[in-house]
Amino acid sequence: MKRRRFGVDTVPMMPRVIITCLMALLGIIMCAPLLWMISTSFKIEADVFNFPIEWIPKRTRGFENYKDVWNGVMPFGLYYWNSIKVTLISVAASIFVGCLGAYGFSRIDFPGRDKLFLLYIATMAIPEQVTLIPRFLIFRQMGIFDTHICLIINAMFSVLSVFMLRQFMVTVPFELTDAAKIDGAGHLRILFQIIMPIAKPAIATFGILKFVWTWNDYQNPLVFLTSSDLYTIQLGVKMFSDAYGDYYSLMMAAAVSAILPLLIIFLFGQKYIISGLVAGSVKG
């Protein structure tokens, strides 16, 4: 008897068409604010709130709105550089720390490992706002308050990185690491030369998500930075909105500038996100 295969092929044509149309409609609805923001960033101010909405502006300023944003009184270039520096270093450090922790919880058998892992994961239930004051006091005592270092330290220790990477590493056959140990390889060599190359999809997935979270972080720079020359792009956009809040075309140009790296990351990294999230979902 031929086994029946369940999946997309077993779904009747008409329900599949309806589901596809609904998903397409939801996608258009979700993308509408983004498209309006991009469209508005090229409009003259008098046409911003025209109704019906002019998705393709009849009268545009070209890239003049963007020039006004980048060449205005706000040093957008400096804010961009600060965000790029903090984000890239934080992502790299978080991946490194996460790989070390994930390897320990998945490959090293020590007493109480599973209980310690559950306790570690349980800290995800603690809101980040609860630890703001302790971190503020610690950074002041360490003398790194109002520096980018405190932002990087905040971002480099992530419970989610250990959890995601550990869930993937447990799917790697233990025969590979056992053979490497027989050949005399230590834990660090096994991690960097065997486990991490195999775990590239999970690492890429977490790296992309961490980039987005760190780039969009507004709370930590607001609390731990006081010098304006250290501000990240999120604080820069807030300052710009305070100064030019009545000019929506300029505001949208600033917003598009702020999210441009995120759009690029998602366009080029979406396949890694899908493969990385699926890869660790079978075994845990």
C-alpha positions as CSV (number, residue, x, y, z in Angstrom):
1,M,0.0,0.0,0.0
2,K,1.4,3.4,-1.0
3,R,1.9,5.7,1.9
4,R,0.0,8.9,1.7
5,R,2.3,12.0,1.8
6,F,1.0,14.9,3.7
7,G,2.1,18.4,2.7
8,V,1.4,21.1,0.2
9,D,0.6,18.6,-2.6
10,T,-2.3,17.2,-0.6
11,V,-4.0,20.5,-0.2
12,P,-6.8,21.1,-2.7
13,M,-6.2,23.8,-5.3
14,M,-8.9,26.2,-4.4
15,P,-8.0,26.5,-0.6
16,R,-4.4,26.9,-1.6
17,V,-5.2,29.8,-3.9
18,I,-7.3,31.4,-1.2
19,I,-4.6,31.1,1.4
20,T,-2.0,32.5,-1.1
21,C,-4.2,35.5,-1.8
22,L,-4.8,36.1,1.9
23,M,-1.1,35.9,2.7
24,A,-0.3,38.3,-0.2
25,L,-3.0,40.7,1.1
26,L,-1.5,40.6,4.6
27,G,2.0,41.2,3.2
28,I,0.8,44.3,1.3
29,I,-0.9,45.6,4.4
30,M,2.2,45.1,6.4
31,C,4.5,46.7,3.8
32,A,2.2,49.8,3.3
33,P,3.6,51.9,6.1
34,L,7.2,51.2,4.9
35,L,6.2,52.1,1.3
36,W,4.5,55.3,2.5
37,M,7.6,56.3,4.5
38,I,9.8,55.8,1.5
39,S,7.4,57.7,-0.8
40,T,7.1,60.5,1.6
41,S,10.8,60.9,1.9
42,F,10.9,62.2,-1.7
43,K,7.9,64.5,-1.6
44,I,7.7,68.2,-1.0
45,E,6.2,69.1,2.3
46,A,2.9,70.4,0.9
47,D,2.1,67.0,-0.7
48,V,2.8,64.8,2.3
49,F,-0.8,64.4,3.5
50,N,-2.6,64.5,0.1
51,F,-5.6,62.2,-0.2
52,P,-5.8,59.8,-1.9
53,I,-2.2,58.9,-1.1
54,E,0.3,59.5,-3.9
55,W,2.4,56.4,-3.7
56,I,4.4,57.7,-6.6
57,P,4.8,61.5,-6.0
58,K,3.9,63.8,-8.8
59,R,6.1,66.5,-7.4
60,T,9.4,65.4,-5.8
61,R,12.5,67.0,-4.4
62,G,14.7,64.1,-5.6
63,F,17.3,63.4,-3.0
64,E,17.2,67.0,-1.6
65,N,15.4,65.8,1.6
66,Y,18.2,63.3,2.2
67,K,20.8,65.9,1.6
68,D,19.1,68.2,4.1
69,V,19.2,65.4,6.7
70,W,22.8,64.4,6.1
71,N,24.2,67.9,5.6
72,G,22.1,69.6,8.3
73,V,23.0,70.6,11.8
74,M,22.7,67.0,13.1
75,P,25.9,65.0,12.4
76,F,24.1,62.0,10.9
77,G,27.4,60.6,9.6
78,L,28.9,60.4,13.1
79,Y,25.7,58.8,14.5
80,Y,25.9,56.2,11.7
81,W,29.5,55.5,12.4
82,N,28.8,55.1,16.1
83,S,26.0,52.6,15.4
84,I,28.1,50.6,12.9
85,K,31.0,50.3,15.3
86,V,28.9,49.3,18.3
87,T,26.7,47.0,16.3
88,L,29.4,45.1,14.5
89,I,31.6,44.6,17.6
90,S,28.6,43.6,19.7
91,V,27.5,41.0,17.1
92,A,31.0,39.5,16.8
93,A,31.5,39.4,20.6
94,S,28.1,38.0,21.2
95,I,28.6,35.2,18.6
96,F,32.0,34.3,20.2
97,V,30.6,34.2,23.7
98,G,27.5,32.4,22.6
99,C,29.5,29.7,20.8
100,L,31.6,29.1,23.9
101,G,28.6,28.8,26.1
102,A,26.6,26.6,23.6
103,Y,29.6,24.3,23.2
104,G,29.9,23.9,26.9
105,F,26.2,23.1,27.4
106,S,26.0,20.7,24.4
107,R,29.4,18.9,24.2
108,I,31.0,18.9,27.7
109,D,29.4,16.6,30.2
110,F,29.8,18.0,33.7
111,P,27.7,17.5,36.9
112,G,24.5,19.6,36.9
113,R,24.9,20.7,33.3
114,D,21.3,20.4,32.4
115,K,20.0,22.0,35.6
116,L,22.4,24.9,35.1
117,F,21.3,25.3,31.6
118,L,17.6,25.4,32.6
119,L,18.5,28.0,35.3
120,Y,20.4,30.0,32.7
121,I,17.5,29.9,30.3
122,A,15.1,31.0,33.1
123,T,16.9,34.3,33.2
124,M,15.2,35.2,29.9
125,A,12.0,35.8,32.0
126,I,13.7,38.7,33.8
127,P,12.9,42.0,32.0
128,E,15.9,44.0,30.9
129,Q,14.6,47.1,32.6
130,V,14.9,45.4,36.0
131,T,18.7,45.3,35.7
132,L,19.1,48.9,34.4
133,I,20.0,50.5,37.8
134,P,22.5,47.7,38.8
135,R,24.2,47.9,35.4
136,F,24.3,51.7,35.7
137,L,26.0,51.6,39.1
138,I,28.5,48.9,37.9
139,F,29.5,50.8,34.8
140,R,30.0,53.9,36.9
141,Q,32.2,52.0,39.3
142,M,34.2,50.5,36.5
143,G,34.7,54.0,34.9
144,I,33.2,53.0,31.5
145,F,29.9,54.9,31.8
146,D,29.3,57.2,28.9
147,T,31.5,55.1,26.5
148,H,30.7,52.6,23.8
149,I,32.4,49.9,25.8
150,C,29.4,49.7,28.2
151,L,27.0,49.3,25.2
152,I,29.2,46.5,23.8
153,I,29.3,44.7,27.2
154,N,25.5,45.0,27.4
155,A,25.0,43.4,24.1
156,M,27.7,40.7,24.0
157,F,26.2,38.5,26.7
158,S,23.0,37.1,25.3
159,V,21.0,34.2,26.7
160,L,19.3,33.7,23.4
161,S,22.6,33.2,21.6
162,V,23.6,30.3,23.9
163,F,20.1,28.8,23.6
164,M,19.9,29.1,19.8
165,L,23.4,27.8,19.1
166,R,23.2,25.0,21.7
167,Q,20.0,23.8,20.1
168,F,21.8,23.5,16.8
169,M,25.0,22.0,18.2
170,V,23.2,19.1,19.9
171,T,22.2,18.0,16.4
172,V,25.8,17.6,15.2
173,P,26.8,13.9,15.4
174,F,29.0,13.2,18.5
175,E,31.1,10.9,16.4
176,L,32.7,13.9,14.8
177,T,33.9,15.3,18.1
178,D,34.9,11.9,19.5
179,A,37.1,11.3,16.4
180,A,38.7,14.7,16.9
181,K,39.4,13.9,20.6
182,I,41.1,10.6,19.6
183,D,43.3,12.6,17.2
184,G,44.3,14.8,20.1
185,A,42.2,17.9,19.4
186,G,41.2,20.0,22.4
187,H,37.8,21.7,23.0
188,L,38.7,25.0,21.4
189,R,40.1,23.3,18.3
190,I,36.9,21.2,18.0
191,L,34.7,24.2,18.4
192,F,36.5,26.5,15.9
193,Q,37.4,23.9,13.3
194,I,34.6,21.4,13.4
195,I,31.5,22.7,15.2
196,M,31.4,26.3,14.1
197,P,31.8,25.6,10.4
198,I,28.9,23.1,10.6
199,A,26.8,25.6,12.6
200,K,27.1,28.4,10.1
201,P,23.4,28.6,9.4
202,A,22.5,29.0,13.1
203,I,25.4,31.5,13.6
204,A,24.3,33.6,10.6
205,T,20.7,33.6,11.8
206,F,21.6,34.8,15.3
207,G,24.1,37.3,13.8
208,I,21.4,38.9,11.6
209,L,18.9,39.0,14.5
210,K,21.5,40.4,16.8
211,F,22.4,43.1,14.3
212,V,18.8,44.2,14.0
213,W,18.3,44.3,17.8
214,T,21.5,46.1,18.5
215,W,21.0,48.6,15.7
216,N,17.5,49.4,16.8
217,D,18.5,49.6,20.5
218,Y,17.2,52.9,21.9
219,Q,17.0,52.2,25.7
220,N,20.6,51.4,26.5
221,P,22.2,54.3,24.6
222,L,19.6,56.6,26.1
223,V,20.6,55.5,29.7
224,F,24.3,54.9,29.4
225,L,25.4,57.7,27.0
226,T,25.4,61.4,27.9
227,S,27.9,62.8,25.3
228,S,26.3,63.7,22.0
229,D,29.3,62.8,20.0
230,L,28.8,59.2,21.2
231,Y,25.1,59.0,20.2
232,T,23.9,56.1,18.0
233,I,21.6,56.6,15.0
234,Q,18.5,55.9,17.1
235,L,19.3,58.8,19.5
236,G,20.2,60.9,16.4
237,V,16.8,60.3,14.8
238,K,15.1,61.2,18.1
239,M,17.1,64.5,18.3
240,F,16.3,65.2,14.7
241,S,12.5,64.6,15.3
242,D,12.7,67.0,18.2
243,A,14.3,69.7,16.0
244,Y,12.3,69.1,12.8
245,G,9.2,67.3,14.0
246,D,7.0,69.6,11.9
247,Y,8.7,68.6,8.6
248,Y,7.4,65.1,7.9
249,S,9.2,64.7,4.6
250,L,12.5,65.3,6.3
251,M,11.5,63.0,9.2
252,M,10.7,60.2,6.7
253,A,14.1,60.7,5.0
254,A,15.8,60.4,8.3
255,A,13.8,57.3,9.2
256,V,14.6,55.7,5.8
257,S,18.3,56.4,6.4
258,A,18.1,54.8,9.8
259,I,16.6,51.5,8.6
260,L,18.5,51.2,5.3
261,P,21.1,48.8,6.8
262,L,18.3,46.6,8.2
263,L,16.6,46.3,4.8
264,I,19.9,45.3,3.2
265,I,20.6,42.8,5.9
266,F,17.2,41.2,5.6
267,L,17.3,41.1,1.7
268,F,20.6,39.3,1.6
269,G,20.2,37.2,4.8
270,Q,16.7,36.0,4.8
271,K,17.7,32.5,3.5
272,Y,20.0,32.1,6.4
273,I,17.3,33.1,8.8
274,I,14.9,30.5,7.5
275,S,17.5,27.7,7.3
276,G,18.9,28.5,10.7
277,L,15.6,28.6,12.5
278,V,14.5,25.3,10.8
279,A,17.9,23.5,11.4
280,G,17.7,23.4,15.2
281,S,14.0,22.6,15.4
282,V,14.2,18.8,15.1
283,K,16.2,17.9,18.1
284,G,16.8,19.8,21.3
